[in-house]
């Protein structure tokens, strides 16, 4: 039997999955690596740790599965977005990678806005946010000019790993869209943006499709990984683009809700000229000449984990969530906003912080727990409403990530979003999307849609309860008022944070 491998390069670990032609995951393995925070607001990693972890994970995958290396047709990647890797002409890394969750670049974001004005949204289709790549390049330009002067090209995390595996410099469109240097509509690097900041276009790597072959494994890499040097390597995509593929978001109206550490609402878009004025992200899809709209809640699952670890550390997650179904919608008049690390959509605000509104002495731990789940879901609905306001009808949403593992939460999503929620039979997220790119690139299927039909199967559907949906409509209106009512208070409190 033939197989493909999906490599998902995350922030804390790399995951590899071995997938057969029916889309079944035969084996999987993950390897963790460290995260460095050398200064407040900094978040960095050693790119070589990604390479070592990937090679170990690939070798373990082959060893544990017992398959012959010749059975692997190809592999592809999903990768954490936005992270800056600067390399010299020999491909050597010049400094630690600056990651997506590094927030040192506020001043550079303001510089981008002042310099480009409306041109930024017109060309790059996204606001200047600290997580994106161009602000990081400008930070290096201003603070480490000697490093930037040595740079041959900049790469994103998965592209650096692929360079080390194949010797090929390239970046796919879905990841390039998160740099603020891509003309998203025309799928070319923007000379206008680069020149505005005195950056040579040669700093930008060759652009390729996510399913395009970018080489084969170098001999020493093949030996280290346990694979053959003839193994085909495909470009891969941004983690959210690959998550969309892995959830079958491959057509108009198809929408996904992913709840992990952060929360993502993502909807397929075919109109390259759509301009939502930066209210949500607008990125290139892993499918050719397709796009996606994306809203982000920075602390979705993270809010739930924080609350449990702070107030119910002695309970398992199952125990912790066991009673939420017994609490009525609205948690007894208790509202939670998940702004505990700031927010992204629809409020790009680094100073805003979370809140519980409406606490009284009758509330129990279970009331608070349900309120946290509701607040996270209300936040994600704000992104859904922006997509709906663009003219899309959203009646069905595919749920992936931690938010797809609890039945009470799945039903809550159906009621709050007022849409059917679909849970998948085998949910591997971005890793499955990467495997699909390898399968399509290897010629297993005539299209990514055909691949999705073979690989992705729904398990359960949760339909909205009209009465609950009506209650949540009213509560959602109240939830939307909290940001405006607490913004100035949080700006003042920021001076007291240590």
N, C-alpha and C positions, 0 to 999 in steps of 0.2 A: 504493500500500500504506500502511496505517496503522502507526504505531509508538507505543510508550510509552518513557519515559525513567526509569531508576532512578538516583538520586543517592545515593552512599554517602559520607557525611561522616566520614572517618577522623581519626586523631590526627595523621598526618603529611601527608595529602593527601586531596583530594576526587576521587572517581572517578564518571564518568557513563557509562552504557551505553544504547545505542539498541537496542530489542528489538522484533522483529516478532511477528505473531500465532502463529508456530510456536515461539516462545521462543528464536529464534536471535539472537545479538548481532551486529547489523550493523556497529556501530562502537562504540568506547569511547575515552575520553580521561581523563587525570588531571592535576591541578594540585596541586603541593605548597605548603605554607606552613610558617612557622617555629614552633618550640616554645620557650617561654621558661622558664628555671629560675632566677629571680632570687635565690632562697635555697635552702639545702639542704632537700630534701623537698618543695619547691614545684614545681608544673608548671602553667603558664598559657599561654593563647593570646589573641590579639586577635580577638574574634568577627567583626570586619569583614574579617579575612583569609579567613575561611570564605566570606563573601558574595562577595568579589572572586574567589576561586578558583572558586566554583561558577558564577558568571556567565561567566568566561573559559572554563571547561570546557564549559559548555552551548553557547557560541558556536562553539568549535572543533568540537564534535560535529556541529553543524548544517552548518558550513562544509565539513568534511572529508567528511561523508556525502553532501552535495549534495542532500539531500531538501528539499522545500518545507516551511516551518514549519507549514502547514496539515495536513500528514500526521501531526503529533504530537498524539495525543488527550489525553495527560496525562502528568504526572510525579509521582513520589513519592520518599520519602526513607528512607534508613537512616542512623542516626547513632551516633557514639560516645556511650556512656551516661554518666549521673551528673554530667556537667560543669555547673557553676553559672554561669548568665548572669543578672545582675540588670539590669533595665531600669526607667527612669522612665516617667511617664505619656505621654511623647512617643515612647517606644520606644527612647530613647537608652541605650546601655550605660554602666553606672555604674562598672565596674571590669573588669580583665581576667578572662576566664573561668577558673575553677579546675577543672582537669580530673580525670578518673577516676583517673589515676595520681599524683595529688598526695596526699602522706601527712602533711600538717601537722596533721591533725585527731584525733590519738589521744586527747587530753584531752576533746574534744567527744564522741567515741564512748563514753568512760567515763561522761560526764555523761548521755548518752541511756540507757545501760544502768541507771544508778543511778536515774534519774527514772522510767523506764517499767517496769523489771523484766520480768516475764513478758508484759506487755501488748504489748511490741514484737514478739515472735514471733507472738503471737496475732493482731495486727492487720496488721502490715507483712510478716510471714512471713519476715523476713530479719534477720540479726544486724547490729549497728552496726559497719560497717567503714569505714575511712578513705576508701575510694573513693566512698562513697555521697553523696547530695546534702545531706541534712539536716545531717550534721556540718559541711559547708562553710558552710551558712547560719548555723549556730551560731557558727562561727569568725568570720564577718563580724560577727555580732551582738556578739560579745565584743571583737573587735579593731578593727572599723571601723563602730561604731554609726551614725555619720553617713551612711555609705553605705546601710545597711539602711533607715534612716529615709526615704530618698528613693525606695526601691524601690516600684514599682507592682506588678510581678510577677516571679517567677523563671521562667526558661525553661531547657531543655536545648539542647545545641548545634544539632541539626537544627531544633528549634522556633524558635530565633532566626533561622536562615536562612530558614525558611518565613515568619516574620513579615516579614522584609525583602522577600521576594518577593511577598507577598500582602496584607500589612497585617493579618493575622489572628492573634490570640493563641489558641493551643490547645496541648494536649499529649495524645498518645495513651496508652492504658493500659499498653502494654508498656514504654514509657520511664518513665512515672510510677511504675511498680512498683519502679524502682531508686532512688527518692528517699528511701524510709523515711517518706514522708508519706501514702502511699496505703493505704487499707484494701483489700488485694488481693482478698479474697473478694467484697466488696460493690461494688467498682469505684467508690468514692467517696473524696474526700479525707477524711482522718481529723481531725475537729474535736478529738478527744481528744488526739491527738499534737500538733497545732498549738498548742492551748491550753496544753499542758504546758510549752511553751517560749515562751509569750507571742508567738506568731506569728499574725497575722490570716489567716484562710482566704482572704481576697481576694488574698493573695500568690500563691496557686495558680491557674494558668490553667484555662480550660475544658477538660474531658476529652472526648475523641472516640475513635472507633474508628480503627484504623490505615488502613483503606480508605475512610474518610469524606472527602468533598471539603471542603476548607477555603478555597476561593476560587479565583480565577484570578490571572494575573500582572498586577501593576501596570504601567501603560503604560511608565514609564521602564525598568522591569526587563525587560519584553518587548523593548524596543529594544536594551538592552544584551546580552541573551542570544541574540538572533536568533530568538526565538519570537513567537507571537502573544499578545496580551493576553487572548484567549479560551481559552488553554491551561489545562486543568483541573489543579489542584494538590490532591493527596491527602495526608493527615496523615503517613503513614509510620510507622516503628517503630524500636525499639532495634536496634542492629546484630546482637545475638544472635538476637532474634526474627526479623529479616529473614533472617539466615543460616539459621534453621530453615525458613522459607518456601522459600528458594532451594534447600534440600536436600530439600524434600518432606516435612518432619517435620510431618505433618498428620493424625495418627491415633494411637490407643493403641498403645504399644509401639514407635513410630517413634523412633529415636535417632540422633543425629549426633555425630561427633567432629571438632572443628575444631582444627587445629594451626597457629597462626600465631605471632606473638611470644609470646602466651599460648596456653594450651590450654583448650578448652571441651568438656565432655560435656553434651549437652542432650537431654532426653527429653520427649515430649509428655505432657500430663496433662489429664484432663477433670474431675477431682474438685477442686472449688474449696475443699473443706474439708480437704484433705490437709495435715497439719502435720508436717514432718520436723524440727522443733525447731531450725531454722537450720543443720543439718548441710550442706545445700546451698542454693543460691538457689531461690526459688520466685517466678516472675514471670508476669505476664499475657502471653499469646501475641498475635501479630498477628491471629490468627483470633478471631472474636467468641466470648466466653464460654469460651475455652480458656486453658490455662496451660502452663508448662513448668518442669521441674526442671533445674537447671544447676549443675555443679561446675566449678571453675576451677583450673588450674595456672598460676601467675603467669609462670613462665619456662619455657615449653615449647620452641617454636622458638628463643626467645632463648638457651636453654642451648646448643643446637646451634651457633648463630651465634657465641656467645661462645667456645665451645671451638675452633671452626675458626679464628676470627680470632686467637686467642691462641696456638694450637699448630700451625696449618697454613695460615697466611695466604697462602702462595704457591700453594696448590692451588685449583682450581675446585671448586665443590660436587660436581660429578659425579665428579671424581678423588677427592675427600675421602671420598665414600661408596662408592666402587667396590668395596672389598674386604670390606664388612661381611657379605656373604652367606657368605664363607668361614670366618667365625668362628662357632663353635658357640653355641647359646643359653646365656646366662649369662656370655658374654665371658671365659671362663677364670677364673671365680670373682671377677669384678670387678663391684661394684654402684655405681651413681651415683644420688644424689638431687638433683633439679633445683631446690633451694631457694636459688638464687644471689641472689634479690632478696626473700627471705622466701617465705611460702606462703599460699594462700587455702583450698583444699579438700584434705583434711578438717582441715587444721591452720591456722587463721587466726592466723599467728604472724609478726610483723614481724622478730623476731630470729633465727629459724632460718636457717641457711645450708647450702649444698650440700656434698656430700662424695663422695669416691671411697673405697670400702671394699674391701679385699682386694688392693691393688696388690702385684705382685711383679715381679722382674727379667725374667720371660718375657713380660710384656705389651708389646705394640707400640701404635703410634698407632691402628691399626685396631681393636684390642681396646677401647681407650678410646672410640673413636667409636661402636662398637656398644653399649658400656655406656651412653653418653649417650642413644642412641636408646631403649634398654631402660628406663632410669630415667624418661625422660619418659613412656613408655607405661605403666609401672607406676603413676606418679602419676595418670594419667588413669583407670586401672583402679580406683583408690580411689573415684573419683566414680561409676563404673559400678556398683561393688558397693553403694554407698549406694542407688542407684536400684533395683537388684535386691532389696535388702533391704526396699524399700517394697512389694514384691509384684509388681513387673514382671518379665516374662520378656524378656530381651534376647538375641536370636539373630542379629540383623542390624543393622549400624551403617553409616551413610553417612559416608564420610570426605571432608572438604573442607580447603582450606588447603594449606600447605606439606607437611603430613604425608600428603597424597594424591598427591604427585608422585614418590615413590620406591617402586619395586615391593618392594624388600627390607623397607622400613619398613611398607608395607601388609600384607605377609604377617606381619610381626612383630606388628602390631596384631591381626590375626586370631588368632594363636596366644596372645598375652597376654590378650586380651579373651575368648577362646574364643567367638567369634562371627564370622559372615561379614561381611567388609568390602566395601562397595560403593563403587566410584569412579564418578563421574558423567562423562558425555560432555562436557558443557560446564559447568565449575564456576566460577560468578561470585560465589558467596557472597551476602553481604548486598545487593550491588547488584542481583542478580537478584531477591531477595526484594522490594526496593523497586519494581522494574519489575512484579512480579506484583501488588502492591497497586494500582499505577496501572492495570494491565490489568483487574483485577477491578472496581475502582472505575469504570472507563470503560465497564463493561458488556460486555466481551469474553467473559466467562465467567459461569456461574450460581453458581459457588462458587470459593473458593481451591483446593479439592481438584481441581476440574476444570481450573483453570489449571495446577496442578502436573503433572497428567497430560499436558498439552500441552507444557509447557515443559521438563520434567525427564526425562532419559533416562540409564539406567545404561550404563556402558561395560564395566566389568570387575567380577568378584566374586572375592574372595580368601577361601578357606575355611580354617578352622583345621586344623592337622595334630595329631591326637590325642596323638602322642608329644611333640611340641614343647609343646603346651598343658599336658601333665602336668609337664614340666620347669619351665615358667614358673609353674605353680601353687606349686611349692615355693619358687622364687626370690621370688615375690611375697610369700610369708609372711615371708621374711627381710627383704625390702625394707621391709615394714611395721614391723619392729622398729627400723630405723635412726633414725627420728624420736625415739622415746622415749629411745634410747641417747645421742643427741647433743644433745638440747634444752638441758639444763643447761650443758653445755660451751659451746654457742653463746651462751647468755645471758651467760656470763662473758667470752667473747671479744668481745662487743659493745662493751665499754669500750675496746677497742684499735683499733676501726675508725675510720679517718680519713675 
